[in-house]
Amino acid sequence: METLFIVIGALFIIAGIIGAFIPLLPGPPLSYIGILILHFIKGGLFSWLFLISWGIVVVIVVTLDSFMPAEGSRRMGGSKFGIYGALIGALIGLFFFPPAGIIVGPIVGAFIGEFIAGKESGSALRAAMGSFVGFLVAVALKVGVAVILAYHFFIHL
């Protein structure tokens, strides 16, 4: 029975790493669930300080994930149209043009959104690139947390 739960925990860890790249899956929370499964199956393997600290990190990263593309666009002069365009472009790119669509979709979407808002092409492109940089920073944070949690999971097996 313990082996079954370890396999389930490992699947959560793997899903967490995949989810760090795919916007529809909550990567770090899935990885954290994998850590919790291992913790309880192995009889309190990790300290409470470790679990609480990483729980806080996961909450912070998930929160930042929502704001980073918008902040990147805002810092580069983007409007709400550009931010919404980047989100819509990311979803369309994910479903219709994977894997390149995950990268190109937010840029094209933010550009179109800024263009609809009445900005000139140079200004729209700058805001689109800001949104994309924010998206990349958020993905890097999620990947970092998911990989660190995976490391702790697998070395404590």
KOLPA-904802 format. One record per residue (C-alpha): x, y, z. Coordinates in steps of 0.1 Angstrom, whole numbers, plus 5000, padded with zeros to 4 digits. Each point is the difference from the previous one (the first is absolute). Layout:
BEGIN
px|py|pz
X|Y|Z $
...
This chain:
BEGIN
px|py|pz
5000|5000|5000 $
5029|5023|5008 $
5014|4995|4965 $
4967|5010|4984 $
5000|5033|5020 $
5036|5006|4990 $
4991|4995|4963 $
4971|5024|5004 $
5023|5026|5017 $
5025|4996|4972 $
4973|5006|4975 $
4991|5032|5018 $
5036|5011|4998 $
5002|4993|4963 $
4967|5017|4994 $
5013|5030|5020 $
5031|5003|4977 $
4978|4997|4969 $
4975|5025|5015 $
5028|5025|5005 $
5001|5004|4962 $
4963|4996|4992 $
4979|5029|5013 $
4969|4978|5006 $
5017|4977|5026 $
5010|5014|5034 $
5036|4987|5000 $
5014|5009|5034 $
4968|4991|5019 $
5000|4965|4983 $
5037|4996|5010 $
4992|5010|5035 $
4973|4974|5002 $
5025|4974|4990 $
5023|5011|5028 $
4971|4998|5025 $
4992|4965|4988 $
5036|4989|5006 $
5001|5017|5033 $
4970|4983|5014 $
5007|4966|4985 $
5036|4999|5014 $
4988|5010|5035 $
5009|5037|5002 $
5031|5000|4977 $
5002|5038|4997 $
5001|5026|5028 $
4969|5022|5006 $
5023|5030|4993 $
5008|4985|4966 $
4964|4993|4991 $
4987|5034|5012 $
5029|5019|4983 $
4994|4983|4967 $
4963|5004|5003 $
5005|5037|5003 $
5024|5000|4970 $
4974|4982|4979 $
4973|5025|5009 $
5023|5029|4992 $
5010|4985|4966 $
4964|4993|4991 $
4990|5035|5009 $
5030|5015|4980 $
4991|4978|4970 $
4968|5020|4997 $
5016|5034|5002 $
5034|4996|4982 $
4987|5003|4963 $
4978|5029|5009 $
5029|5017|5019 $
5024|4994|4971 $
4975|5016|4976 $
4993|5029|5024 $
5037|5007|5003 $
5003|5002|4963 $
4970|5023|4995 $
4973|4974|4994 $
4963|5003|5006 $
4973|4976|5012 $
4993|4991|4964 $
5036|4988|4996 $
4998|4980|5033 $
4968|4983|4990 $
5013|4995|4965 $
5031|4982|5014 $
4979|4977|5021 $
4976|4992|4971 $
5030|4995|4977 $
5016|4976|5025 $
4969|4979|5001 $
4995|4999|4963 $
5037|4993|4994 $
4999|4972|5026 $
4971|4982|4984 $
5004|5006|4963 $
5038|5005|4995 $
5019|4981|5027 $
5028|5001|5009 $
5011|5032|4982 $
4966|5016|5006 $
5007|5002|5037 $
5028|5024|4992 $
4986|5018|4969 $
4964|5002|5012 $
5004|5025|5029 $
5022|5023|4978 $
4975|5000|4971 $
4970|5003|5024 $
5015|5029|5019 $
5010|5017|4967 $
4964|4997|4986 $
4985|5011|5033 $
5022|5031|5000 $
4993|5007|4964 $
4962|4998|5008 $
5006|5025|5028 $
5012|5024|4974 $
5037|4999|5005 $
5025|5003|4972 $
5018|4968|4990 $
5033|5009|5017 $
4983|5007|5033 $
4978|4969|4997 $
5031|4978|4993 $
5018|5014|5030 $
4971|4993|5023 $
4996|4965|4985 $
5037|4992|5007 $
4996|5012|5035 $
4971|4977|5005 $
5020|4971|4986 $
5030|5008|5023 $
4976|4999|5029 $
4986|4967|4989 $
5035|4986|4997 $
5010|5011|5035 $
4968|4984|5014 $
5008|4968|4982 $
5036|5000|5013 $
4987|5005|5035 $
4975|4971|4997 $
5026|4977|4984 $
5025|5008|5027 $
4976|4992|5028 $
4987|4968|4983 $
5036|4987|4994 $
5012|5007|5035 $
4969|4982|5014 $
5007|4971|4976 $
5036|4999|5012 $
4989|4997|5037 $
4974|4974|4991 $
5024|4977|4981 $
5030|5003|5024 $
4977|4991|5030 $
4986|4969|4984 $
